[in-house]
Amino acid sequence: YWVVLRRRAKRLQKFEEQFPEAMDALARCIRAGNTVGAGMELLARECPAPLSAEFRRVADERTLGMSMDQALSNLANRIPIAEV
């Protein structure tokens, strides 16, 4: 149990470190004229793990027909970090 908690904490810490840079990249993508969905897919392809895995999941949920609000809400539920 402790091993799982420790791994989860490390993963969340890594996500939190990568998150500001990812939001900056998403903002640049939108300023360049792309959609938010295209920006999410770009983050899923170009960012390192664990950030890429979470944004890949958001992009996949969108592709399967889920609204952007619901997909981002699911991300916030999976990643309990205030910035998300």
N, CA, C and O atoms as a CHARMM CRD file, in Angstrom:
* protein
*
  336
    1    1 TYR  N      0.83100  -1.19300   0.00000 PROA 1      0.00000
    2    1 TYR  CA     0.00000   0.00000   0.00000 PROA 1      0.00000
    3    1 TYR  C      0.87000   1.24900   0.00000 PROA 1      0.00000
    4    1 TYR  O      0.59300   2.20800  -0.72100 PROA 1      0.00000
    5    2 TRP  N      1.92000   1.23200   0.81100 PROA 2      0.00000
    6    2 TRP  CA     2.79400   2.40600   0.89700 PROA 2      0.00000
    7    2 TRP  C      3.54400   2.63300  -0.40800 PROA 2      0.00000
    8    2 TRP  O      3.80600   3.77100  -0.79900 PROA 2      0.00000
    9    3 VAL  N      3.88200   1.54000  -1.07000 PROA 3      0.00000
   10    3 VAL  CA     4.58300   1.65700  -2.35100 PROA 3      0.00000
   11    3 VAL  C      3.68300   2.35300  -3.37700 PROA 3      0.00000
   12    3 VAL  O      4.13200   3.21900  -4.12700 PROA 3      0.00000
   13    4 VAL  N      2.43600   1.96900  -3.39600 PROA 4      0.00000
   14    4 VAL  CA     1.48800   2.57500  -4.33400 PROA 4      0.00000
   15    4 VAL  C      1.29900   4.05100  -4.02200 PROA 4      0.00000
   16    4 VAL  O      1.29000   4.88300  -4.92900 PROA 4      0.00000
   17    5 LEU  N      1.14900   4.37700  -2.75100 PROA 5      0.00000
   18    5 LEU  CA     0.98900   5.78700  -2.36900 PROA 5      0.00000
   19    5 LEU  C      2.21500   6.60800  -2.74400 PROA 5      0.00000
   20    5 LEU  O      2.08400   7.73900  -3.21300 PROA 5      0.00000
   21    6 ARG  N      3.39400   6.05500  -2.54500 PROA 6      0.00000
   22    6 ARG  CA     4.63800   6.76200  -2.86800 PROA 6      0.00000
   23    6 ARG  C      4.75000   6.99800  -4.37700 PROA 6      0.00000
   24    6 ARG  O      5.11800   8.08800  -4.81500 PROA 6      0.00000
   25    7 ARG  N      4.43100   5.97200  -5.16200 PROA 7      0.00000
   26    7 ARG  CA     4.48400   6.12200  -6.62300 PROA 7      0.00000
   27    7 ARG  C      3.47200   7.15800  -7.10800 PROA 7      0.00000
   28    7 ARG  O      3.76300   7.95500  -8.00000 PROA 7      0.00000
   29    8 ARG  N      2.30400   7.13700  -6.52000 PROA 8      0.00000
   30    8 ARG  CA     1.27000   8.11200  -6.89400 PROA 8      0.00000
   31    8 ARG  C      1.73100   9.51900  -6.57100 PROA 8      0.00000
   32    8 ARG  O      1.54700  10.43300  -7.37400 PROA 8      0.00000
   33    9 ALA  N      2.33100   9.70200  -5.39800 PROA 9      0.00000
   34    9 ALA  CA     2.82300  11.01600  -4.99900 PROA 9      0.00000
   35    9 ALA  C      3.91300  11.50600  -5.95600 PROA 9      0.00000
   36    9 ALA  O      3.92900  12.67800  -6.33100 PROA 9      0.00000
   37   10 LYS  N      4.81300  10.62000  -6.34800 PROA 10     0.00000
   38   10 LYS  CA     5.86900  11.00300  -7.29000 PROA 10     0.00000
   39   10 LYS  C      5.28400  11.39000  -8.64400 PROA 10     0.00000
   40   10 LYS  O      5.71800  12.36100  -9.26400 PROA 10     0.00000
   41   11 ARG  N      4.29200  10.62000  -9.09900 PROA 11     0.00000
   42   11 ARG  CA     3.65400  10.90300 -10.38500 PROA 11     0.00000
   43   11 ARG  C      2.94500  12.25500 -10.35100 PROA 11     0.00000
   44   11 ARG  O      3.06000  13.04100 -11.29100 PROA 11     0.00000
   45   12 LEU  N      2.22400  12.52300  -9.28400 PROA 12     0.00000
   46   12 LEU  CA     1.53000  13.80500  -9.15600 PROA 12     0.00000
   47   12 LEU  C      2.51500  14.96500  -9.07300 PROA 12     0.00000
   48   12 LEU  O      2.27000  16.03300  -9.63500 PROA 12     0.00000
   49   13 GLN  N      3.62300  14.75800  -8.37500 PROA 13     0.00000
   50   13 GLN  CA     4.63400  15.81000  -8.27200 PROA 13     0.00000
   51   13 GLN  C      5.23100  16.11000  -9.65100 PROA 13     0.00000
   52   13 GLN  O      5.42900  17.27100 -10.00800 PROA 13     0.00000
   53   14 LYS  N      5.51100  15.07300 -10.40800 PROA 14     0.00000
   54   14 LYS  CA     6.05600  15.25000 -11.75200 PROA 14     0.00000
   55   14 LYS  C      5.05200  15.96900 -12.64800 PROA 14     0.00000
   56   14 LYS  O      5.42300  16.84600 -13.42700 PROA 14     0.00000
   57   15 PHE  N      3.78500  15.59400 -12.53300 PROA 15     0.00000
   58   15 PHE  CA     2.72400  16.25200 -13.30300 PROA 15     0.00000
   59   15 PHE  C      2.67200  17.72900 -12.94600 PROA 15     0.00000
   60   15 PHE  O      2.57700  18.58300 -13.82800 PROA 15     0.00000
   61   16 GLU  N      2.73400  18.02800 -11.65700 PROA 16     0.00000
   62   16 GLU  CA     2.66100  19.41700 -11.19600 PROA 16     0.00000
   63   16 GLU  C      3.84100  20.23900 -11.70600 PROA 16     0.00000
   64   16 GLU  O      3.68300  21.42500 -11.99600 PROA 16     0.00000
   65   17 GLU  N      5.00900  19.63600 -11.81800 PROA 17     0.00000
   66   17 GLU  CA     6.17700  20.33800 -12.33700 PROA 17     0.00000
   67   17 GLU  C      6.03700  20.62800 -13.83300 PROA 17     0.00000
   68   17 GLU  O      6.49500  21.66800 -14.30500 PROA 17     0.00000
   69   18 GLN  N      5.42200  19.73500 -14.56700 PROA 18     0.00000
   70   18 GLN  CA     5.28100  19.87600 -16.01400 PROA 18     0.00000
   71   18 GLN  C      4.09000  20.74700 -16.41900 PROA 18     0.00000
   72   18 GLN  O      4.05400  21.26400 -17.53600 PROA 18     0.00000
   73   19 PHE  N      3.13800  20.90700 -15.54100 PROA 19     0.00000
   74   19 PHE  CA     1.86800  21.55300 -15.88000 PROA 19     0.00000
   75   19 PHE  C      2.01100  23.00300 -16.35500 PROA 19     0.00000
   76   19 PHE  O      1.39800  23.34800 -17.36500 PROA 19     0.00000
   77   20 PRO  N      2.78700  23.87900 -15.68300 PROA 20     0.00000
   78   20 PRO  CA     2.87500  25.26900 -16.16700 PROA 20     0.00000
   79   20 PRO  C      3.42300  25.38300 -17.58900 PROA 20     0.00000
   80   20 PRO  O      2.92800  26.18200 -18.38400 PROA 20     0.00000
   81   21 GLU  N      4.42900  24.59800 -17.90600 PROA 21     0.00000
   82   21 GLU  CA     4.98700  24.63300 -19.25400 PROA 21     0.00000
   83   21 GLU  C      3.96800  24.15100 -20.27800 PROA 21     0.00000
   84   21 GLU  O      3.89500  24.68100 -21.38700 PROA 21     0.00000
   85   22 ALA  N      3.19300  23.16000 -19.90700 PROA 22     0.00000
   86   22 ALA  CA     2.16900  22.63500 -20.81000 PROA 22     0.00000
   87   22 ALA  C      1.08000  23.68300 -21.06000 PROA 22     0.00000
   88   22 ALA  O      0.60800  23.82300 -22.18800 PROA 22     0.00000
   89   23 MET  N      0.68300  24.40700 -20.03400 PROA 23     0.00000
   90   23 MET  CA    -0.33700  25.43800 -20.21200 PROA 23     0.00000
   91   23 MET  C      0.18600  26.56900 -21.08900 PROA 23     0.00000
   92   23 MET  O     -0.56500  27.14900 -21.87300 PROA 23     0.00000
   93   24 ASP  N      1.47000  26.87900 -20.95700 PROA 24     0.00000
   94   24 ASP  CA     2.09000  27.88700 -21.81500 PROA 24     0.00000
   95   24 ASP  C      2.07900  27.41600 -23.26900 PROA 24     0.00000
   96   24 ASP  O      1.77100  28.19200 -24.17200 PROA 24     0.00000
   97   25 ALA  N      2.41300  26.15400 -23.49200 PROA 25     0.00000
   98   25 ALA  CA     2.39900  25.59800 -24.84900 PROA 25     0.00000
   99   25 ALA  C      0.97800  25.58700 -25.42000 PROA 25     0.00000
  100   25 ALA  O      0.78300  25.86100 -26.60400 PROA 25     0.00000
  101   26 LEU  N     -0.00500  25.27500 -24.58700 PROA 26     0.00000
  102   26 LEU  CA    -1.39700  25.27700 -25.03500 PROA 26     0.00000
  103   26 LEU  C     -1.83100  26.69200 -25.42100 PROA 26     0.00000
  104   26 LEU  O     -2.51700  26.87900 -26.42700 PROA 26     0.00000
  105   27 ALA  N     -1.43500  27.68200 -24.62900 PROA 27     0.00000
  106   27 ALA  CA    -1.77700  29.07300 -24.94000 PROA 27     0.00000
  107   27 ALA  C     -1.14000  29.51200 -26.26200 PROA 27     0.00000
  108   27 ALA  O     -1.78100  30.19100 -27.06300 PROA 27     0.00000
  109   28 ARG  N      0.11000  29.12900 -26.48900 PROA 28     0.00000
  110   28 ARG  CA     0.77100  29.47200 -27.75700 PROA 28     0.00000
  111   28 ARG  C      0.06900  28.80200 -28.93200 PROA 28     0.00000
  112   28 ARG  O     -0.07000  29.39500 -30.00200 PROA 28     0.00000
  113   29 CYS  N     -0.36300  27.58600 -28.73100 PROA 29     0.00000
  114   29 CYS  CA    -1.06800  26.84400 -29.77800 PROA 29     0.00000
  115   29 CYS  C     -2.38100  27.53800 -30.14300 PROA 29     0.00000
  116   29 CYS  O     -2.72700  27.65100 -31.31900 PROA 29     0.00000
  117   30 ILE  N     -3.09700  27.99500 -29.13700 PROA 30     0.00000
  118   30 ILE  CA    -4.36900  28.68800 -29.37900 PROA 30     0.00000
  119   30 ILE  C     -4.11900  30.03400 -30.05500 PROA 30     0.00000
  120   30 ILE  O     -4.85200  30.41500 -30.96700 PROA 30     0.00000
  121   31 ARG  N     -3.07500  30.76400 -29.60600 PROA 31     0.00000
  122   31 ARG  CA    -2.73800  32.04200 -30.24500 PROA 31     0.00000
  123   31 ARG  C     -2.35100  31.86100 -31.70800 PROA 31     0.00000
  124   31 ARG  O     -2.53900  32.76600 -32.52100 PROA 31     0.00000
  125   32 ALA  N     -1.81000  30.69000 -32.04200 PROA 32     0.00000
  126   32 ALA  CA    -1.41900  30.40500 -33.42100 PROA 32     0.00000
  127   32 ALA  C     -2.62300  30.06700 -34.29300 PROA 32     0.00000
  128   32 ALA  O     -2.48000  29.89600 -35.50300 PROA 32     0.00000
  129   33 GLY  N     -3.80300  29.96900 -33.69300 PROA 33     0.00000
  130   33 GLY  CA    -5.01500  29.74700 -34.46600 PROA 33     0.00000
  131   33 GLY  C     -5.56100  28.33400 -34.41000 PROA 33     0.00000
  132   33 GLY  O     -6.52400  28.01800 -35.10900 PROA 33     0.00000
  133   34 ASN  N     -4.97400  27.48700 -33.60100 PROA 34     0.00000
  134   34 ASN  CA    -5.47100  26.11800 -33.46200 PROA 34     0.00000
  135   34 ASN  C     -6.58200  26.05900 -32.42300 PROA 34     0.00000
  136   34 ASN  O     -6.74100  26.97700 -31.61900 PROA 34     0.00000
  137   35 THR  N     -7.34400  24.98100 -32.44700 PROA 35     0.00000
  138   35 THR  CA    -8.40400  24.80000 -31.46100 PROA 35     0.00000
  139   35 THR  C     -7.81900  24.23700 -30.17000 PROA 35     0.00000
  140   35 THR  O     -6.67500  23.78500 -30.14300 PROA 35     0.00000
  141   36 VAL  N     -8.61100  24.26700 -29.10700 PROA 36     0.00000
  142   36 VAL  CA    -8.18200  23.70200 -27.82900 PROA 36     0.00000
  143   36 VAL  C     -7.96800  22.19900 -27.97600 PROA 36     0.00000
  144   36 VAL  O     -7.01900  21.64700 -27.42000 PROA 36     0.00000
  145   37 GLY  N     -8.83900  21.54800 -28.71400 PROA 37     0.00000
  146   37 GLY  CA    -8.70200  20.10900 -28.94100 PROA 37     0.00000
  147   37 GLY  C     -7.40000  19.76000 -29.65300 PROA 37     0.00000
  148   37 GLY  O     -6.73800  18.78300 -29.30300 PROA 37     0.00000
  149   38 ALA  N     -7.03900  20.55500 -30.64300 PROA 38     0.00000
  150   38 ALA  CA    -5.77100  20.32800 -31.34800 PROA 38     0.00000
  151   38 ALA  C     -4.59500  20.57900 -30.41300 PROA 38     0.00000
  152   38 ALA  O     -3.57500  19.89400 -30.49000 PROA 38     0.00000
  153   39 GLY  N     -4.73800  21.55600 -29.53900 PROA 39     0.00000
  154   39 GLY  CA    -3.69000  21.82800 -28.55500 PROA 39     0.00000
  155   39 GLY  C     -3.51900  20.68400 -27.57800 PROA 39     0.00000
  156   39 GLY  O     -2.39800  20.34300 -27.20200 PROA 39     0.00000
  157   40 MET  N     -4.63100  20.09000 -27.16500 PROA 40     0.00000
  158   40 MET  CA    -4.55800  18.93600 -26.26100 PROA 40     0.00000
  159   40 MET  C     -3.85600  17.76200 -26.93000 PROA 40     0.00000
  160   40 MET  O     -3.05500  17.06700 -26.30400 PROA 40     0.00000
  161   41 GLU  N     -4.16100  17.54900 -28.20100 PROA 41     0.00000
  162   41 GLU  CA    -3.49700  16.46300 -28.92400 PROA 41     0.00000
  163   41 GLU  C     -2.01400  16.74300 -29.10000 PROA 41     0.00000
  164   41 GLU  O     -1.19800  15.82300 -29.04200 PROA 41     0.00000
  165   42 LEU  N     -1.65800  17.99500 -29.31200 PROA 42     0.00000
  166   42 LEU  CA    -0.24700  18.37100 -29.41000 PROA 42     0.00000
  167   42 LEU  C      0.47600  18.08500 -28.10000 PROA 42     0.00000
  168   42 LEU  O      1.58200  17.54600 -28.10600 PROA 42     0.00000
  169   43 LEU  N     -0.14400  18.44300 -26.97600 PROA 43     0.00000
  170   43 LEU  CA     0.45100  18.15700 -25.66800 PROA 43     0.00000
  171   43 LEU  C      0.58700  16.65700 -25.44600 PROA 43     0.00000
  172   43 LEU  O      1.57600  16.19500 -24.87600 PROA 43     0.00000
  173   44 ALA  N     -0.39500  15.90800 -25.89300 PROA 44     0.00000
  174   44 ALA  CA    -0.34700  14.45100 -25.72900 PROA 44     0.00000
  175   44 ALA  C      0.80600  13.83800 -26.51500 PROA 44     0.00000
  176   44 ALA  O      1.40000  12.84900 -26.08400 PROA 44     0.00000
  177   45 ARG  N      1.11900  14.42000 -27.65700 PROA 45     0.00000
  178   45 ARG  CA     2.21300  13.89300 -28.48600 PROA 45     0.00000
  179   45 ARG  C      3.58300  14.38500 -28.04400 PROA 45     0.00000
  180   45 ARG  O      4.55100  13.62700 -28.09200 PROA 45     0.00000
  181   46 GLU  N      3.68600  15.64700 -27.61200 PROA 46     0.00000
  182   46 GLU  CA     4.99300  16.27000 -27.44200 PROA 46     0.00000
  183   46 GLU  C      5.50400  16.32900 -26.00800 PROA 46     0.00000
  184   46 GLU  O      6.71200  16.44400 -25.80200 PROA 46     0.00000
  185   47 CYS  N      4.64100  16.25700 -25.02700 PROA 47     0.00000
  186   47 CYS  CA     5.07300  16.36800 -23.62900 PROA 47     0.00000
  187   47 CYS  C      5.56300  15.02200 -23.09800 PROA 47     0.00000
  188   47 CYS  O      5.16600  13.96700 -23.59300 PROA 47     0.00000
  189   48 PRO  N      6.42400  15.07200 -22.09000 PROA 48     0.00000
  190   48 PRO  CA     6.85900  13.80900 -21.46600 PROA 48     0.00000
  191   48 PRO  C      5.77100  13.25900 -20.53700 PROA 48     0.00000
  192   48 PRO  O      4.83500  13.96400 -20.15900 PROA 48     0.00000
  193   49 ALA  N      5.92300  11.98800 -20.18600 PROA 49     0.00000
  194   49 ALA  CA     4.99000  11.34800 -19.24000 PROA 49     0.00000
  195   49 ALA  C      5.22300  11.94500 -17.85900 PROA 49     0.00000
  196   49 ALA  O      6.35200  12.35000 -17.58300 PROA 49     0.00000
  197   50 PRO  N      4.27400  12.02400 -17.00900 PROA 50     0.00000
  198   50 PRO  CA     2.89400  11.54900 -17.03600 PROA 50     0.00000
  199   50 PRO  C      1.91700  12.53700 -17.65900 PROA 50     0.00000
  200   50 PRO  O      0.74800  12.20200 -17.85300 PROA 50     0.00000
  201   51 LEU  N      2.36500  13.73300 -17.97400 PROA 51     0.00000
  202   51 LEU  CA     1.48000  14.74600 -18.53000 PROA 51     0.00000
  203   51 LEU  C      0.89400  14.29300 -19.86400 PROA 51     0.00000
  204   51 LEU  O     -0.29400  14.49100 -20.11800 PROA 51     0.00000
  205   52 SER  N      1.70600  13.69700 -20.70000 PROA 52     0.00000
  206   52 SER  CA     1.22500  13.27900 -22.01500 PROA 52     0.00000
  207   52 SER  C      0.11900  12.23300 -21.90400 PROA 52     0.00000
  208   52 SER  O     -0.83800  12.26100 -22.67800 PROA 52     0.00000
  209   53 ALA  N      0.24100  11.32300 -20.96100 PROA 53     0.00000
  210   53 ALA  CA    -0.77600  10.28000 -20.79900 PROA 53     0.00000
  211   53 ALA  C     -2.12000  10.87900 -20.39700 PROA 53     0.00000
  212   53 ALA  O     -3.16400  10.45100 -20.88800 PROA 53     0.00000
  213   54 GLU  N     -2.09500  11.85200 -19.51800 PROA 54     0.00000
  214   54 GLU  CA    -3.35500  12.46700 -19.07500 PROA 54     0.00000
  215   54 GLU  C     -3.99700  13.29300 -20.18300 PROA 54     0.00000
  216   54 GLU  O     -5.21500  13.25000 -20.35700 PROA 54     0.00000
  217   55 PHE  N     -3.19400  14.04500 -20.93400 PROA 55     0.00000
  218   55 PHE  CA    -3.76600  14.82300 -22.02300 PROA 55     0.00000
  219   55 PHE  C     -4.17700  13.93600 -23.18900 PROA 55     0.00000
  220   55 PHE  O     -5.08400  14.29300 -23.94100 PROA 55     0.00000
  221   56 ARG  N     -3.53100  12.78800 -23.35500 PROA 56     0.00000
  222   56 ARG  CA    -3.96300  11.82000 -24.35600 PROA 56     0.00000
  223   56 ARG  C     -5.35200  11.30500 -23.98400 PROA 56     0.00000
  224   56 ARG  O     -6.20900  11.12500 -24.85000 PROA 56     0.00000
  225   57 ARG  N     -5.56300  11.07200 -22.70200 PROA 57     0.00000
  226   57 ARG  CA    -6.86800  10.58800 -22.24900 PROA 57     0.00000
  227   57 ARG  C     -7.95100  11.63800 -22.48500 PROA 57     0.00000
  228   57 ARG  O     -9.06500  11.30400 -22.88900 PROA 57     0.00000
  229   58 VAL  N     -7.62300  12.91100 -22.23300 PROA 58     0.00000
  230   58 VAL  CA    -8.57900  13.99600 -22.49800 PROA 58     0.00000
  231   58 VAL  C     -8.89300  14.04900 -23.99400 PROA 58     0.00000
  232   58 VAL  O    -10.05600  14.16600 -24.37900 PROA 58     0.00000
  233   59 ALA  N     -7.86900  13.96300 -24.83100 PROA 59     0.00000
  234   59 ALA  CA    -8.08300  14.00100 -26.28200 PROA 59     0.00000
  235   59 ALA  C     -8.90900  12.80100 -26.74100 PROA 59     0.00000
  236   59 ALA  O     -9.78400  12.94200 -27.59500 PROA 59     0.00000
  237   60 ASP  N     -8.64100  11.63500 -26.18700 PROA 60     0.00000
  238   60 ASP  CA    -9.41000  10.43700 -26.55200 PROA 60     0.00000
  239   60 ASP  C    -10.86600  10.56100 -26.12200 PROA 60     0.00000
  240   60 ASP  O    -11.76800  10.17600 -26.86600 PROA 60     0.00000
  241   61 GLU  N    -11.10100  11.09400 -24.92900 PROA 61     0.00000
  242   61 GLU  CA   -12.48300  11.29000 -24.47300 PROA 61     0.00000
  243   61 GLU  C    -13.21900  12.24200 -25.40000 PROA 61     0.00000
  244   61 GLU  O    -14.39400  12.03500 -25.70100 PROA 61     0.00000
  245   62 ARG  N    -12.53200  13.28900 -25.85400 PROA 62     0.00000
  246   62 ARG  CA   -13.14800  14.23000 -26.79100 PROA 62     0.00000
  247   62 ARG  C    -13.45600  13.54900 -28.11200 PROA 62     0.00000
  248   62 ARG  O    -14.51700  13.76700 -28.69700 PROA 62     0.00000
  249   63 THR  N    -12.53300  12.72600 -28.58200 PROA 63     0.00000
  250   63 THR  CA   -12.72300  12.02000 -29.84700 PROA 63     0.00000
  251   63 THR  C    -13.91900  11.07700 -29.77200 PROA 63     0.00000
  252   63 THR  O    -14.62200  10.87800 -30.76300 PROA 63     0.00000
  253   64 LEU  N    -14.14500  10.50500 -28.61000 PROA 64     0.00000
  254   64 LEU  CA   -15.25600   9.57100 -28.44500 PROA 64     0.00000
  255   64 LEU  C    -16.59700  10.26400 -28.20100 PROA 64     0.00000
  256   64 LEU  O    -17.61000   9.59600 -27.99300 PROA 64     0.00000
  257   65 GLY  N    -16.61000  11.60100 -28.22600 PROA 65     0.00000
  258   65 GLY  CA   -17.86700  12.32600 -28.16300 PROA 65     0.00000
  259   65 GLY  C    -18.16700  13.02500 -26.85500 PROA 65     0.00000
  260   65 GLY  O    -19.23100  13.63000 -26.72100 PROA 65     0.00000
  261   66 MET  N    -17.28300  12.96600 -25.90000 PROA 66     0.00000
  262   66 MET  CA   -17.51900  13.64000 -24.63200 PROA 66     0.00000
  263   66 MET  C    -17.28700  15.14800 -24.80800 PROA 66     0.00000
  264   66 MET  O    -16.43200  15.55800 -25.59400 PROA 66     0.00000
  265   67 SER  N    -18.03700  15.95500 -24.08700 PROA 67     0.00000
  266   67 SER  CA   -17.84100  17.39600 -24.18000 PROA 67     0.00000
  267   67 SER  C    -16.50100  17.78000 -23.55100 PROA 67     0.00000
  268   67 SER  O    -15.96700  17.05800 -22.70900 PROA 67     0.00000
  269   68 MET  N    -15.97400  18.92200 -23.97300 PROA 68     0.00000
  270   68 MET  CA   -14.69800  19.38900 -23.43100 PROA 68     0.00000
  271   68 MET  C    -14.82000  19.64000 -21.93200 PROA 68     0.00000
  272   68 MET  O    -13.89400  19.34900 -21.17500 PROA 68     0.00000
  273   69 ASP  N    -15.95600  20.17800 -21.50100 PROA 69     0.00000
  274   69 ASP  CA   -16.16700  20.43000 -20.07300 PROA 69     0.00000
  275   69 ASP  C    -16.07700  19.13800 -19.26300 PROA 69     0.00000
  276   69 ASP  O    -15.42400  19.09400 -18.22100 PROA 69     0.00000
  277   70 GLN  N    -16.73500  18.09800 -19.74800 PROA 70     0.00000
  278   70 GLN  CA   -16.72700  16.82300 -19.02400 PROA 70     0.00000
  279   70 GLN  C    -15.34300  16.18500 -19.05300 PROA 70     0.00000
  280   70 GLN  O    -14.90100  15.63500 -18.04400 PROA 70     0.00000
  281   71 ALA  N    -14.64900  16.24600 -20.18900 PROA 71     0.00000
  282   71 ALA  CA   -13.31000  15.66300 -20.29000 PROA 71     0.00000
  283   71 ALA  C    -12.33800  16.37000 -19.35000 PROA 71     0.00000
  284   71 ALA  O    -11.51000  15.71900 -18.71300 PROA 71     0.00000
  285   72 LEU  N    -12.43200  17.69500 -19.25600 PROA 72     0.00000
  286   72 LEU  CA   -11.55500  18.43700 -18.34500 PROA 72     0.00000
  287   72 LEU  C    -11.94600  18.20900 -16.88900 PROA 72     0.00000
  288   72 LEU  O    -11.08800  18.19400 -16.00600 PROA 72     0.00000
  289   73 SER  N    -13.23000  18.03200 -16.64200 PROA 73     0.00000
  290   73 SER  CA   -13.67700  17.70300 -15.29000 PROA 73     0.00000
  291   73 SER  C    -13.14300  16.34600 -14.85800 PROA 73     0.00000
  292   73 SER  O    -12.73600  16.17200 -13.70900 PROA 73     0.00000
  293   74 ASN  N    -13.14300  15.39100 -15.77300 PROA 74     0.00000
  294   74 ASN  CA   -12.57600  14.07300 -15.47400 PROA 74     0.00000
  295   74 ASN  C    -11.08300  14.18400 -15.17700 PROA 74     0.00000
  296   74 ASN  O    -10.57400  13.49900 -14.29000 PROA 74     0.00000
  297   75 LEU  N    -10.38000  15.04500 -15.91700 PROA 75     0.00000
  298   75 LEU  CA    -8.95500  15.27300 -15.66000 PROA 75     0.00000
  299   75 LEU  C     -8.75700  15.82300 -14.25200 PROA 75     0.00000
  300   75 LEU  O     -7.87000  15.37500 -13.52500 PROA 75     0.00000
  301   76 ALA  N     -9.57600  16.78600 -13.87300 PROA 76     0.00000
  302   76 ALA  CA    -9.46900  17.37200 -12.53900 PROA 76     0.00000
  303   76 ALA  C     -9.76600  16.34200 -11.44900 PROA 76     0.00000
  304   76 ALA  O     -9.17600  16.40000 -10.37000 PROA 76     0.00000
  305   77 ASN  N    -10.65800  15.41700 -11.71500 PROA 77     0.00000
  306   77 ASN  CA   -10.96000  14.36500 -10.74100 PROA 77     0.00000
  307   77 ASN  C     -9.82000  13.36100 -10.62100 PROA 77     0.00000
  308   77 ASN  O     -9.54400  12.85400  -9.53300 PROA 77     0.00000
  309   78 ARG  N     -9.15400  13.07200 -11.74600 PROA 78     0.00000
  310   78 ARG  CA    -8.03700  12.12200 -11.72400 PROA 78     0.00000
  311   78 ARG  C     -6.78500  12.72700 -11.10500 PROA 78     0.00000
  312   78 ARG  O     -6.01300  12.02500 -10.45200 PROA 78     0.00000
  313   79 ILE  N     -6.57800  14.03100 -11.30700 PROA 79     0.00000
  314   79 ILE  CA    -5.38000  14.70900 -10.83500 PROA 79     0.00000
  315   79 ILE  C     -5.78900  15.71700  -9.77000 PROA 79     0.00000
  316   79 ILE  O     -6.21800  16.82300 -10.09800 PROA 79     0.00000
  317   80 PRO  N     -5.65900  15.34600  -8.49000 PROA 80     0.00000
  318   80 PRO  CA    -6.10900  16.24500  -7.41400 PROA 80     0.00000
  319   80 PRO  C     -5.08400  17.33400  -7.08700 PROA 80     0.00000
  320   80 PRO  O     -4.53100  17.37300  -5.98800 PROA 80     0.00000
  321   81 ILE  N     -4.84500  18.20300  -8.04900 PROA 81     0.00000
  322   81 ILE  CA    -3.93500  19.33000  -7.87800 PROA 81     0.00000
  323   81 ILE  C     -4.74200  20.59600  -8.10900 PROA 81     0.00000
  324   81 ILE  O     -5.54000  20.65500  -9.04400 PROA 81     0.00000
  325   82 ALA  N     -4.55200  21.59200  -7.28600 PROA 82     0.00000
  326   82 ALA  CA    -5.36600  22.80300  -7.33600 PROA 82     0.00000
  327   82 ALA  C     -5.26300  23.50800  -8.69800 PROA 82     0.00000
  328   82 ALA  O     -6.25400  24.05600  -9.17900 PROA 82     0.00000
  329   83 GLU  N     -4.09600  23.50100  -9.31500 PROA 83     0.00000
  330   83 GLU  CA    -3.90600  24.20000 -10.58400 PROA 83     0.00000
  331   83 GLU  C     -4.73500  23.59500 -11.70600 PROA 83     0.00000
  332   83 GLU  O     -5.14900  24.29500 -12.63000 PROA 83     0.00000
  333   84 VAL  N     -4.97300  22.30100 -11.62300 PROA 84     0.00000
  334   84 VAL  CA    -5.75700  21.64700 -12.68600 PROA 84     0.00000
  335   84 VAL  C     -7.20200  22.10300 -12.58900 PROA 84     0.00000
  336   84 VAL  O     -8.03800  21.67900 -13.38600 PROA 84     0.00000
